[in-house]
Amino acid sequence: MRYLGKFSKLSWNATSDFRAKATFGVACAALLLLLPVAFLDFYEGHIAIGIGSLGIVSMLAAAAWMVSQNQCPQKLTLFGLVPAGMVFMISVFDRDGIIGTLWCYPSIIACYCMLSERRAWMANVAILAISMPMVWLTLDIHYTLRIYATLAAISVFSAILVRVIDEQRRQLQIQLIRDPLTGLLNRVSLQLELERAVTAHVVDNRQSSLMAIDIDFFKRINDEHGHDCGDKVLRQLGALLQRTLRYEDLCFRVGGEEFLILLNGLSPDVAIGVAERLRREVAQSTLHEHGRVTVSIGVAGHIKAESADTWTKRCDVRLYAAKNQGRNRVVAHLPTTMSDVVPLINRARSAKKLSRDVLP
């Protein structure tokens, strides 16, 4: 699951959709509710509280704007809104007594909607640390204990609800980017990672390589031993890939028995050695009990002038060549002229299609 952490940092709006929408909604609702209160404070002559209310309104407006611009407003919320809200509550306590307690309830819920769980806990501890002594000094013991209990309850209940939502979102993210059979990445994140590798090569001169992998005669496995056996082969190959490759390498299942591996930061010469080692490991492994499984592999290092799509197509051409040349081999070099390459691609594609339709 190592890739999920990196995936979750791609874009605050895309990966924290719940909190982005909640922050925007809470900020807009609070704006509508607090703006009249601020004007009322000015009208009643409470200038300091009115100015404080307008300050909170301004920060809420800034938070809503940041969300609309796909920026994360959590620091503004934690270090701006929460302290300002506590000062506001102290002022209201001083002026209205018990009425100040009522502002604690929406503040607690808003923190869990707008902040990460850890930051929300920090903010709530601060809110309770400010409000509880004031409640103790304002009310008798019977009401004080009840307010303590309800404040603690709403904080705990909000934390439980947000944690459940976060876990559900995390599971949906896993389902979005992971192939359910093998646990490998799927096509959803492939293009993004390829573009990252291309950018790293152009900007930082950090070359990466691709390996296109296809299981040889996979249709035969399914036809002779059943799809359950074929699924077992796919799962075990996926586990072998994850076990064999480096932490920073990314494995994608891009088709039925087709896989693509992004070797981050590896030149083609090194990638060829990795591919050969992987081919031997697959051939020597017992991926299913009825016979040996082999793979064909195409290898292509990125060229600075080419796009991600061109890069993957070059890698596919090498895979087709490996299939056409007898399977269970690695191909990393092709004839240089297109007149030589095109017939090779057509023959390899025809051979691959035939292997799907007719047992070799």
Contacts in CASP RR format, 6 or more apart in sequence:
PFRMAT RR
TARGET T0000
AUTHOR 0000-0000-0000
METHOD contacts of the structure
MODEL  1
MRYLGKFSKLSWNATSDFRAKATFGVACAALLLLLPVAFLDFYEGHIAIG
IGSLGIVSMLAAAAWMVSQNQCPQKLTLFGLVPAGMVFMISVFDRDGIIG
TLWCYPSIIACYCMLSERRAWMANVAILAISMPMVWLTLDIHYTLRIYAT
LAAISVFSAILVRVIDEQRRQLQIQLIRDPLTGLLNRVSLQLELERAVTA
HVVDNRQSSLMAIDIDFFKRINDEHGHDCGDKVLRQLGALLQRTLRYEDL
CFRVGGEEFLILLNGLSPDVAIGVAERLRREVAQSTLHEHGRVTVSIGVA
GHIKAESADTWTKRCDVRLYAAKNQGRNRVVAHLPTTMSDVVPLINRARS
AKKLSRDVLP
1 174 0 8 1.000
2 247 0 8 1.000
3 177 0 8 1.000
3 185 0 8 1.000
3 189 0 8 1.000
3 250 0 8 1.000
4 170 0 8 1.000
4 173 0 8 1.000
4 174 0 8 1.000
4 177 0 8 1.000
7 15 0 8 1.000
7 173 0 8 1.000
7 177 0 8 1.000
7 189 0 8 1.000
8 15 0 8 1.000
8 16 0 8 1.000
8 173 0 8 1.000
9 15 0 8 1.000
10 192 0 8 1.000
11 70 0 8 1.000
12 20 0 8 1.000
12 70 0 8 1.000
12 71 0 8 1.000
12 72 0 8 1.000
13 20 0 8 1.000
13 67 0 8 1.000
13 70 0 8 1.000
15 173 0 8 1.000
16 72 0 8 1.000
17 169 0 8 1.000
18 165 0 8 1.000
18 166 0 8 1.000
18 169 0 8 1.000
19 113 0 8 1.000
19 114 0 8 1.000
19 115 0 8 1.000
19 116 0 8 1.000
20 67 0 8 1.000
22 113 0 8 1.000
22 114 0 8 1.000
23 63 0 8 1.000
23 64 0 8 1.000
23 67 0 8 1.000
23 73 0 8 1.000
23 77 0 8 1.000
23 113 0 8 1.000
23 114 0 8 1.000
24 64 0 8 1.000
24 67 0 8 1.000
24 68 0 8 1.000
25 64 0 8 1.000
26 110 0 8 1.000
26 113 0 8 1.000
26 114 0 8 1.000
27 60 0 8 1.000
27 61 0 8 1.000
27 63 0 8 1.000
27 64 0 8 1.000
27 67 0 8 1.000
27 114 0 8 1.000
28 64 0 8 1.000
30 56 0 8 1.000
30 57 0 8 1.000
30 60 0 8 1.000
30 106 0 8 1.000
30 110 0 8 1.000
31 57 0 8 1.000
31 60 0 8 1.000
31 61 0 8 1.000
31 64 0 8 1.000
34 53 0 8 1.000
34 56 0 8 1.000
34 57 0 8 1.000
34 60 0 8 1.000
35 57 0 8 1.000
37 53 0 8 1.000
38 50 0 8 1.000
38 52 0 8 1.000
38 53 0 8 1.000
38 54 0 8 1.000
38 57 0 8 1.000
41 47 0 8 1.000
41 49 0 8 1.000
41 50 0 8 1.000
41 53 0 8 1.000
42 50 0 8 1.000
46 95 0 8 1.000
48 91 0 8 1.000
49 88 0 8 1.000
49 91 0 8 1.000
49 92 0 8 1.000
49 95 0 8 1.000
52 84 0 8 1.000
52 87 0 8 1.000
52 88 0 8 1.000
52 91 0 8 1.000
53 88 0 8 1.000
55 84 0 8 1.000
56 81 0 8 1.000
56 84 0 8 1.000
56 85 0 8 1.000
56 88 0 8 1.000
59 76 0 8 1.000
59 77 0 8 1.000
59 80 0 8 1.000
59 81 0 8 1.000
59 84 0 8 1.000
60 81 0 8 1.000
62 73 0 8 1.000
62 76 0 8 1.000
63 73 0 8 1.000
63 76 0 8 1.000
63 77 0 8 1.000
63 81 0 8 1.000
63 114 0 8 1.000
66 72 0 8 1.000
66 73 0 8 1.000
66 76 0 8 1.000
67 73 0 8 1.000
73 114 0 8 1.000
74 114 0 8 1.000
74 115 0 8 1.000
74 116 0 8 1.000
74 119 0 8 1.000
77 111 0 8 1.000
77 114 0 8 1.000
77 115 0 8 1.000
77 119 0 8 1.000
77 123 0 8 1.000
78 115 0 8 1.000
78 119 0 8 1.000
78 122 0 8 1.000
78 123 0 8 1.000
81 114 0 8 1.000
82 111 0 8 1.000
82 123 0 8 1.000
82 126 0 8 1.000
82 127 0 8 1.000
85 103 0 8 1.000
85 107 0 8 1.000
86 126 0 8 1.000
86 127 0 8 1.000
86 130 0 8 1.000
88 103 0 8 1.000
89 100 0 8 1.000
89 103 0 8 1.000
89 104 0 8 1.000
89 107 0 8 1.000
89 127 0 8 1.000
89 130 0 8 1.000
89 131 0 8 1.000
90 130 0 8 1.000
90 134 0 8 1.000
92 99 0 8 1.000
92 100 0 8 1.000
92 103 0 8 1.000
93 100 0 8 1.000
93 101 0 8 1.000
93 131 0 8 1.000
93 134 0 8 1.000
93 138 0 8 1.000
97 134 0 8 1.000
97 138 0 8 1.000
98 135 0 8 1.000
98 138 0 8 1.000
98 139 0 8 1.000
98 143 0 8 1.000
100 131 0 8 1.000
100 134 0 8 1.000
101 131 0 8 1.000
101 134 0 8 1.000
101 135 0 8 1.000
101 138 0 8 1.000
101 147 0 8 1.000
104 127 0 8 1.000
104 128 0 8 1.000
104 131 0 8 1.000
104 151 0 8 1.000
105 150 0 8 1.000
105 151 0 8 1.000
105 154 0 8 1.000
107 127 0 8 1.000
108 124 0 8 1.000
108 127 0 8 1.000
108 151 0 8 1.000
108 154 0 8 1.000
108 155 0 8 1.000
108 158 0 8 1.000
109 154 0 8 1.000
109 158 0 8 1.000
111 119 0 8 1.000
111 120 0 8 1.000
111 123 0 8 1.000
111 124 0 8 1.000
111 127 0 8 1.000
112 120 0 8 1.000
112 124 0 8 1.000
112 158 0 8 1.000
112 159 0 8 1.000
112 161 0 8 1.000
112 162 0 8 1.000
113 162 0 8 1.000
114 120 0 8 1.000
115 123 0 8 1.000
117 159 0 8 1.000
117 162 0 8 1.000
117 163 0 8 1.000
117 166 0 8 1.000
120 158 0 8 1.000
120 159 0 8 1.000
120 162 0 8 1.000
121 159 0 8 1.000
124 155 0 8 1.000
128 151 0 8 1.000
128 152 0 8 1.000
128 155 0 8 1.000
131 151 0 8 1.000
132 148 0 8 1.000
132 151 0 8 1.000
135 144 0 8 1.000
135 147 0 8 1.000
135 148 0 8 1.000
136 144 0 8 1.000
139 147 0 8 1.000
176 188 0 8 1.000
177 185 0 8 1.000
177 186 0 8 1.000
177 188 0 8 1.000
177 189 0 8 1.000
178 184 0 8 1.000
178 185 0 8 1.000
178 186 0 8 1.000
179 185 0 8 1.000
179 186 0 8 1.000
179 253 0 8 1.000
181 231 0 8 1.000
181 234 0 8 1.000
181 235 0 8 1.000
181 253 0 8 1.000
182 234 0 8 1.000
182 235 0 8 1.000
182 237 0 8 1.000
182 238 0 8 1.000
182 239 0 8 1.000
182 253 0 8 1.000
183 238 0 8 1.000
183 253 0 8 1.000
184 238 0 8 1.000
184 241 0 8 1.000
184 242 0 8 1.000
184 251 0 8 1.000
184 252 0 8 1.000
184 253 0 8 1.000
184 259 0 8 1.000
185 250 0 8 1.000
185 251 0 8 1.000
185 252 0 8 1.000
185 253 0 8 1.000
186 252 0 8 1.000
186 253 0 8 1.000
186 254 0 8 1.000
187 252 0 8 1.000
187 254 0 8 1.000
189 252 0 8 1.000
190 252 0 8 1.000
190 254 0 8 1.000
190 260 0 8 1.000
191 308 0 8 1.000
193 250 0 8 1.000
193 262 0 8 1.000
194 262 0 8 1.000
194 308 0 8 1.000
194 311 0 8 1.000
194 312 0 8 1.000
195 308 0 8 1.000
197 208 0 8 1.000
197 262 0 8 1.000
197 264 0 8 1.000
197 265 0 8 1.000
197 302 0 8 1.000
197 308 0 8 1.000
198 302 0 8 1.000
198 306 0 8 1.000
198 307 0 8 1.000
198 308 0 8 1.000
198 311 0 8 1.000
200 206 0 8 1.000
200 208 0 8 1.000
200 264 0 8 1.000
200 265 0 8 1.000
201 207 0 8 1.000
201 208 0 8 1.000
201 302 0 8 1.000
201 304 0 8 1.000
202 304 0 8 1.000
206 265 0 8 1.000
207 265 0 8 1.000
207 266 0 8 1.000
207 267 0 8 1.000
207 268 0 8 1.000
207 301 0 8 1.000
207 302 0 8 1.000
208 262 0 8 1.000
208 263 0 8 1.000
208 264 0 8 1.000
208 265 0 8 1.000
208 266 0 8 1.000
208 301 0 8 1.000
208 302 0 8 1.000
209 262 0 8 1.000
209 263 0 8 1.000
209 265 0 8 1.000
209 266 0 8 1.000
209 267 0 8 1.000
209 268 0 8 1.000
209 270 0 8 1.000
209 271 0 8 1.000
209 299 0 8 1.000
209 300 0 8 1.000
209 301 0 8 1.000
209 302 0 8 1.000
210 260 0 8 1.000
210 261 0 8 1.000
210 262 0 8 1.000
210 263 0 8 1.000
210 271 0 8 1.000
210 299 0 8 1.000
210 300 0 8 1.000
210 301 0 8 1.000
210 302 0 8 1.000
210 311 0 8 1.000
210 312 0 8 1.000
210 315 0 8 1.000
211 260 0 8 1.000
211 261 0 8 1.000
211 263 0 8 1.000
211 271 0 8 1.000
211 274 0 8 1.000
211 275 0 8 1.000
211 278 0 8 1.000
211 297 0 8 1.000
211 298 0 8 1.000
211 299 0 8 1.000
211 315 0 8 1.000
212 258 0 8 1.000
212 259 0 8 1.000
212 260 0 8 1.000
212 297 0 8 1.000
212 298 0 8 1.000
212 299 0 8 1.000
212 300 0 8 1.000
212 312 0 8 1.000
212 315 0 8 1.000
212 316 0 8 1.000
212 318 0 8 1.000
212 319 0 8 1.000
213 258 0 8 1.000
213 259 0 8 1.000
213 260 0 8 1.000
213 261 0 8 1.000
213 278 0 8 1.000
213 295 0 8 1.000
213 296 0 8 1.000
213 297 0 8 1.000
213 298 0 8 1.000
213 319 0 8 1.000
214 257 0 8 1.000
214 258 0 8 1.000
214 259 0 8 1.000
214 295 0 8 1.000
214 296 0 8 1.000
214 297 0 8 1.000
214 319 0 8 1.000
214 322 0 8 1.000
214 323 0 8 1.000
214 352 0 8 1.000
215 221 0 8 1.000
215 233 0 8 1.000
215 234 0 8 1.000
215 237 0 8 1.000
215 257 0 8 1.000
215 293 0 8 1.000
215 294 0 8 1.000
215 295 0 8 1.000
216 293 0 8 1.000
216 294 0 8 1.000
216 295 0 8 1.000
216 296 0 8 1.000
216 323 0 8 1.000
216 327 0 8 1.000
216 328 0 8 1.000
217 327 0 8 1.000
217 355 0 8 1.000
217 359 0 8 1.000
217 360 0 8 1.000
218 230 0 8 1.000
218 233 0 8 1.000
218 256 0 8 1.000
218 257 0 8 1.000
219 355 0 8 1.000
219 356 0 8 1.000
219 357 0 8 1.000
219 359 0 8 1.000
220 359 0 8 1.000
220 360 0 8 1.000
221 229 0 8 1.000
221 230 0 8 1.000
221 233 0 8 1.000
221 288 0 8 1.000
221 290 0 8 1.000
221 293 0 8 1.000
222 229 0 8 1.000
222 230 0 8 1.000
223 359 0 8 1.000
224 290 0 8 1.000
225 288 0 8 1.000
225 290 0 8 1.000
229 288 0 8 1.000
229 290 0 8 1.000
230 288 0 8 1.000
232 287 0 8 1.000
232 288 0 8 1.000
233 287 0 8 1.000
233 288 0 8 1.000
233 293 0 8 1.000
234 253 0 8 1.000
234 256 0 8 1.000
234 257 0 8 1.000
236 285 0 8 1.000
236 287 0 8 1.000
236 288 0 8 1.000
237 259 0 8 1.000
237 282 0 8 1.000
237 287 0 8 1.000
237 293 0 8 1.000
237 295 0 8 1.000
238 251 0 8 1.000
238 253 0 8 1.000
238 259 0 8 1.000
240 281 0 8 1.000
240 282 0 8 1.000
240 285 0 8 1.000
240 287 0 8 1.000
241 251 0 8 1.000
241 259 0 8 1.000
241 261 0 8 1.000
241 278 0 8 1.000
242 251 0 8 1.000
244 277 0 8 1.000
244 278 0 8 1.000
244 281 0 8 1.000
245 251 0 8 1.000
245 261 0 8 1.000
245 263 0 8 1.000
245 274 0 8 1.000
245 278 0 8 1.000
246 263 0 8 1.000
248 264 0 8 1.000
248 265 0 8 1.000
249 261 0 8 1.000
249 262 0 8 1.000
249 263 0 8 1.000
249 264 0 8 1.000
250 261 0 8 1.000
250 262 0 8 1.000
250 264 0 8 1.000
251 259 0 8 1.000
251 260 0 8 1.000
251 261 0 8 1.000
252 259 0 8 1.000
252 260 0 8 1.000
252 261 0 8 1.000
252 262 0 8 1.000
253 259 0 8 1.000
254 260 0 8 1.000
260 312 0 8 1.000
260 315 0 8 1.000
263 270 0 8 1.000
263 271 0 8 1.000
263 274 0 8 1.000
266 274 0 8 1.000
267 301 0 8 1.000
268 299 0 8 1.000
268 300 0 8 1.000
268 301 0 8 1.000
268 332 0 8 1.000
271 299 0 8 1.000
271 301 0 8 1.000
271 332 0 8 1.000
272 299 0 8 1.000
272 330 0 8 1.000
272 332 0 8 1.000
275 297 0 8 1.000
275 298 0 8 1.000
275 299 0 8 1.000
275 330 0 8 1.000
275 332 0 8 1.000
276 330 0 8 1.000
278 295 0 8 1.000
278 297 0 8 1.000
279 294 0 8 1.000
279 295 0 8 1.000
279 297 0 8 1.000
279 328 0 8 1.000
279 329 0 8 1.000
279 330 0 8 1.000
282 293 0 8 1.000
282 294 0 8 1.000
282 295 0 8 1.000
283 292 0 8 1.000
283 293 0 8 1.000
283 294 0 8 1.000
283 295 0 8 1.000
283 328 0 8 1.000
285 293 0 8 1.000
287 293 0 8 1.000
294 327 0 8 1.000
294 328 0 8 1.000
295 328 0 8 1.000
296 319 0 8 1.000
296 322 0 8 1.000
296 323 0 8 1.000
296 326 0 8 1.000
296 327 0 8 1.000
296 328 0 8 1.000
296 329 0 8 1.000
296 330 0 8 1.000
296 331 0 8 1.000
297 319 0 8 1.000
297 322 0 8 1.000
297 329 0 8 1.000
297 330 0 8 1.000
297 331 0 8 1.000
298 315 0 8 1.000
298 318 0 8 1.000
298 319 0 8 1.000
298 321 0 8 1.000
298 322 0 8 1.000
298 330 0 8 1.000
298 331 0 8 1.000
298 332 0 8 1.000
299 315 0 8 1.000
299 318 0 8 1.000
299 330 0 8 1.000
299 331 0 8 1.000
299 332 0 8 1.000
300 311 0 8 1.000
300 314 0 8 1.000
300 315 0 8 1.000
300 318 0 8 1.000
300 332 0 8 1.000
301 311 0 8 1.000
301 315 0 8 1.000
302 311 0 8 1.000
303 311 0 8 1.000
306 314 0 8 1.000
317 334 0 8 1.000
317 341 0 8 1.000
317 344 0 8 1.000
317 345 0 8 1.000
317 348 0 8 1.000
318 331 0 8 1.000
318 332 0 8 1.000
318 333 0 8 1.000
318 334 0 8 1.000
319 331 0 8 1.000
320 344 0 8 1.000
320 345 0 8 1.000
320 348 0 8 1.000
320 349 0 8 1.000
320 352 0 8 1.000
321 331 0 8 1.000
321 334 0 8 1.000
321 344 0 8 1.000
321 348 0 8 1.000
322 329 0 8 1.000
322 330 0 8 1.000
322 331 0 8 1.000
323 348 0 8 1.000
323 351 0 8 1.000
323 352 0 8 1.000
323 355 0 8 1.000
324 344 0 8 1.000
324 347 0 8 1.000
324 348 0 8 1.000
324 351 0 8 1.000
325 331 0 8 1.000
334 340 0 8 1.000
334 341 0 8 1.000
334 344 0 8 1.000
335 341 0 8 1.000
335 344 0 8 1.000
354 360 0 8 1.000
END
